[in-house]
Each structure stands twice: as structure tokens, then as C-alpha cells.
Amino acid sequence: MNQDSLIPKATASSIFHALGICALIIAGLMFLEGILKPIIIAFFATFILSQIKLLIQKIKIRGKQIPSGLSSILALLLISALIVAISEILMVNIEGITKQLPGDIDNLRAKISNSNAVLLDAKYSRHIQDWVFGLNYTEIIRSLLSSFSNVIATSAIVVVYVIFFLLEGSRHKLKIEKLFPGKGKKYNRFQANISSIANSIRSYIWSKTLISLFTGGISFVILLIMNVDYAFLWSFLIFVFNFIPYIGPLISSLLPAIFAMLTKADVMQLLYVFAAMEGVQIVLGNFIEPKIMGKGSNMGPVAVIVALAFWGMVWDITGMLLAVPITSLIVIIASQYSSTRFIAVLLSEKGDIEEFKD
């Protein structure tokens, strides 16, 4: 297919309609957040479960494959047990921090007030004190926990959706065949699109999970060596925030650094721990992650930042976690149609997307 430009011809009317549709979509996403967010989370959770199910089915007992229904139940039980175990450990850590933090802040305030040895000029010492103690640490922790609590609060709804998605999974092939009774060119193209989307999600989830586990695990060991309390909590946050490009690693490195400063009553601990955590992020992010991720999400840096800002505005921290996979899906879908292919090109990293076929 030869054409001078991928950008379709536009009129003032078509631009106005496109902007109106975008406004309606944004308003709908924000207004229907309580409905759409659990569905999107359940969709990705179901996909992850389906991948674990496939791994379980590769296990053979006496030469026989584990039945599909049983493998689904085992996958669900495995994920549920993992979530419960992690939640229990996190709750113990959070309760400990809540009790310990006020005393740590008082100790740091007393140490800085009694000595200006770290900073020779009392004027700068006063500025540091104003910054350190001006932060509302309780409110910061509360807001972070509130964001995660919102995710946990919707978990019951998500579980219900996941169960129905799993039950529906065995029927979707029949429905697709009914939609394309002739199984012709459109059917093959639709199946190719579904396969492309599934491969993209699979590649991103497994690759990002692997690098995030590496990052969290190495950070956990370093935090233990540096004798930072509640290392599991901080390493878990590092694992989770690693799914948020650029912004996430910075935030997750700063949290244990601030906590170490408070517990050790030493401002320099902020620099030491932050430097150690950022060192891990930089090494893994710049040298290891590109090799594991390969082409990755095929999204340009500007597209990633805009996606984070947009989905963060719409669905807070959950939106930021889902920003890259959702936008990657948009790129894949847009690349399949001539009228929207230019959007995929603009959002991609170098404009390289799969060749379009009519």
C-alpha cells in the first residue's frame, strides 16, 4: 500500500469531532472509575493467571497433563496464598513503622538542635531543619497507604471479575467463530491482532516483573547490610514502583532513605541510602533491563511521560502502574488500521511498527 502520508486528511469538522470524542472518553474514564478500574485490573490479573495456568499444565503427573479446570484452580490458589502472605508481612511492617516513627522524628530533631557539626553555618542548619521537620511524614505515609488500600479495597470485586473471566475463557473462541462465520481474511486478521496484543502483554509483564524482582531483591540485601529497618517493606515498594517508569524508581529510592535518616537520627543516612538505592536502579535500568526487555513497550520517552501524567490524573497510582501496558495496547491497536496508524507511529520509540496489511 503506497501513500504520500500516513496522516489522514482532516477538516475543521473532523478535528472538532475528534476532540469532542477525546473529551467524552476522558470524562467517562474519570466518572466510571469505580467500574472500569476493577475490570482493567481483573483483565491483567486474568491474563497473569492464564500464563501461570499454562506453566502448571506443562507439569505432567504419570505422563498426563493436569486438567485445564484444575490448573486454573491451582493458579488462583497460588496467587491468593502469595498475596495473603505478602499482605500479612506488610501489615506487620506498617504497624511497626506507625509506632516507631514519632519517636524517631523527635530523636532526629533533638540531635540536629543540639549540634551543628554536620553544617558549619547555623543558617544552613536551620534551613535543613525546616525542610526535614516541615514534611508531614505521617501524612505522606498515610497517603501512600491510602492509595494501596484503595487497590486492596477493590480486590474483592476484582476476584469476582477474575472468576467470571476465567469461566468465560473457554467460550470466547466459540463467540469469535460466530462473529466470523466465513473464517476469511477478516477472521485471520482479527486473530493476528489478538495474538499480537497477547504477545505484547506477555512480553512486558514477564520482562518487567523479572527485572523488578531483581531490583527489589538486590535492594533488600543492600538495605539489610546497611541495617535499615523494615527492609522487606521498602524492597516491596521498590518492586511495585519499578513498574512506573522514571518517576517510580526515584520515589521508591527516596522512601527508605528518608526513613533511615529518621531512625538513625543522621541526615547523612539520607544521602547514603538514597545513593545505594539509586545505584541499583541505574545499573539495572540502564544495563540489565534493556537486554531483558528487548524492544520493550516500543514507546518513546515523551509518550511514556505523557501516559503516566494522563493515567495518573485519571486513576491515581493505579493508573500510573497501568499506564505503559494500556498505552502499549493503544499503540498495537492503532497500528492495525490505516486511519489510526499515524498515532502508533507518533507514540512508538523510533516509528518502527509492524507493517500494515489491508
N, C-alpha and C positions, 0 to 999 in steps of 0.2 A: 504494500500500500504506500504510494508516494503522495506526499503533500508538502506544501511550502512551509506550513507551520502547524504544530500540534495545538496551538491556541485556537479555539473555535471563534468564529465571528460573533461579535457581541454588539448589541444595540443598547440604547439607554433603557429601554423597557426590560430587556433580559437581565441587565445588571441590577436594576431595581428589584426585579422578582427574585434574583439570586440572593441579594442582601436581605430581603424580606424573609426568605426561607431560612437563611442562616440565623436571623434573629429569633424566628419561631423555634428552631431547633435548640438554641441556647436557652431560651425561656422554658422550653419543655424539659430539658435536662435538669434545670435547676428546680422547677416546680415538681417534677416527678422523681426527684432524687430518692425519696423513700422507697419507691417501687423499682426504679431502674438499677440503682446501685447494688442491691442484693442479687438481682438477676445477673448482672455482669460478673459479680464475684462468683456466683454459683456456676456460671458458664466456664470461667477459668478453672474453678475447683473441679468441675466435672471433667474437664479436659485433662487435668493433672491425674485425677483418679483413673481415667481411661488409660493413661500411659502406665501407671503403676499396675493396673489390671493386666495390661499386655505383658509386663515383666513377670508377673505372677504366673501367667499362663504358659510362660516358657519353662516353668518348673514342671517336671514330669514325675509322677509317682507310679512306679511299676510300669513305666513306659507309656502311661496315659496322661494326657493333658488335663489340668484342673478345669472343671466345667466353667462356662462363662459366668453364670449366676453366682457360683461360689467364689470365684476370683473377684467379682465386684464387691461382695460382702467382705472378703478378706482385705481388700484395698481400703474400703471405708473404715473398717475396724482399725487398721494400721494407722491411717491418718488421724482418726479420732483419738487413739491412745497417745500418739505423738503430741497432739495439740493439748490434751489434758495434762500430760507430764510437763510440757514446757510452761503451761499456764500456772501450774502449781509452784514450780521453781520461781517463776517471775513474781508471783504474788508474795512469796516469802521475801524475795529481794526488795520489792517495793515497800512492804511493811517495815522492813529494817531501815530503809533509807528515810522513810517518813518520820520514824522515831529518832534517828541519828542526826538528821540534817540541822535542826535548830541549834543543838549543842555545838556542832562543827562550825556553824556560822559565828557563834559567839566566841569560840576559841580563836578563829582567824581574826576577828575584829580586835580582840584583846592583844594578840601578838603584833598586829600592824600598828595599833595605837601606842604600844609600849616601846616600839623600836622602829627607827627609820634606817636601819642598817642596809636594807636592800636598796633603797633610794637615798642618795646623799641630800637631795634637796627636799625639804619638807613640803614645799609647794606641790611637787610631783607626787609625793606620797599621799597628799590629801586628795589629789585627782584620782589616784588609783583606788583609794578607799571609797570615794564617792561612786566610782564605777562598780567596784566589787560588791559593795553593800547596797548600791542603788537598785541592783537587779532583784526582782521578786522571784527567788528561786522556787518557793513553794508554788507560786502561780505558774511558773514555767513547767514544772513537773506535772502540775495538775492539768494544764492544757494538753501536754503530750499524752498523759494517761487518758485524758478525756477522748482524744482522737482515737486511741487504740480501743477504749471502752466502747466507742460507737461501733467499731468493727465487731467486737465481741457481742455487743447487744443485738446485732443483726444476724449473728451466727445461727440462731435457731431457725430464722426464716431461710437463710442460705441452705441449711441442711435439708429443709423440706424441698426447696427447688432442686437441689442436687439429686435427691432421691427420685423425683419425678423426671429429671433429665436422664438419669440412668435407665429408668423404666421406658422412657421414650426412645432411647438409643437404638433399641432393637427394631423399631418401627420406621425410623427415618429413611432407610433405604427404600422401603416399600412406597413411602409417600413421594420420594423423589422420582421413582419409576412411574408413578401415577401422573406426576406433573409433566413428564416427558414420555408419553406412551410410545412414540416412534423410536426413541433412543437414537436420535440422529445427531447432527452436528451440534445443536444447542445443548443436548444432553451431555455430550463429551466435553464441551467447553465448560459447562457448569461443574462437572465432576473435576475437571482440571483446576478450576478456581478454588473449589473446596479443598482439594489436595494441597494447593499452593498455600492457602491460608493455614491449614493444619500443620504443614511443614514449617512455616514461618513461626507459628506459636510454639511448636515443639522445640525448634532450634533455640529460640530466645529464652524460653522458660528453663530448659535444661542447662544451657550455657550460663545464663545469668545466675541460676541457683548454685551451680558448681563454683563459679568464681566468688559468689557471696559467701558460700560456706568456707572456702579457703580464707577469705578476708576475715570473717568472724572468728574462725578457728585460730589463725595466727595472732589476731588481736587479743584473743582470750589468753593465750600463752604469755604474750608480752605484758598484759595487764597483771597477770599473776606474778610474773618476775618483778614488775615494778611495785608489787604489793598494793594494788588498787582494789579497794573493797568492791564486792558485788560485780566481779569480772564477768560473770555469766550474763547478767542483765545488760551490761554495756556491749558485750560482744554480740548478743542477740539483736540489740538495736542497730549495731553496725551491719549485721547481716540483712536486716529488714531495710534500712535506709540505703543500702547499696543498690537497691532496685530503683532508686530515684537518682538519675544521672546528675553529675556536677554538684547539685545542692545537697543531696543526701549524705555523701561521704564527709563533707565539711561539717554538717550538723552532728553526725554520729561521732566524729573525732573530737568535737568540742565538748560534748556532754561528759564523757569520763574525765576529760582534762579539768573541767570546772569542778567536778566532784572531788577529784584528787586534791585540788587546791584547797577545798574546804575541809576535807578530812585530815590532811597533813598540816593545815594551818600554814601553808607556804605558797606564796604567789608563784614561785618558780616552778612548782609542780604543774601549773597550767601550761607552761611552755614545754616542759619535758614530755608530759603525757601526750599533749597535742602533737608535738613533733614526731613522736613514736607512731601514733595512730595514722597521721598523715603520710609518714614514710611508707607504711604498709599499703595505704590506699594508692599512693603514687606509683610504687613499684609494681603492684599487681594490676592497677588500672592502665598503666602505660606500656607494660611489657608482657604480662601474662594474659590479661583479658583479651587483647586483640587477637592473640593466637587461638584462644578458646572460642571466642565469639565469631571469628571469621569475618564475614560480611556484616554480621550483627543484624541490627534492625534496618539497615540501609537508610537511615535518616540522618540528615545533616544536623550539625550542632545548633544552628538557629532554629530549625524545625523542632528539635528536642526541647530547647528552652521555651519556645512559644507553647508547645504542647504541655509542658509542666505548668506554665503560668495559667493556661486556659483550664486544664482539668483540675488544677489546684483551686482555682476560683470557683469552679462548678461543684466539685465533690471533695474539697479539702485534701487531707493527706491520702485518703483512699484514691482520689482522682490522680494524685501525683504518682502513686505506686502503679496505677493502671495506665498512665499517660502514654508510655512508649509502646506497650503491646496494642492498645486501642488505635493509636495513630499509625502503627505499622500495618494494622488491618486496613485502615483507610487507604494507605498507600497501595497495598496489594489490590484492593477492590477497584480503586480509581484507575489503576494501570490496565485493567481488563476492558475498559470501554474508551472508545476514541474521543468521546465528548469530555471525559474527565482525565484523560491520560496526562495532560499537561500539569495537573495538580500533583500526580505521583512523581513526575519529573522534578518539580519545584521542591517537594518535600524530601526527595531522596538525597543521599550524600553527595553523589557525583553525577546525578542524572541518569545513572545506569539502572534500567529496569528491564524486565523480561519483554521480549519482542511481542508486540500486539498482533493478534491474528483475527481477521474477521470470521 
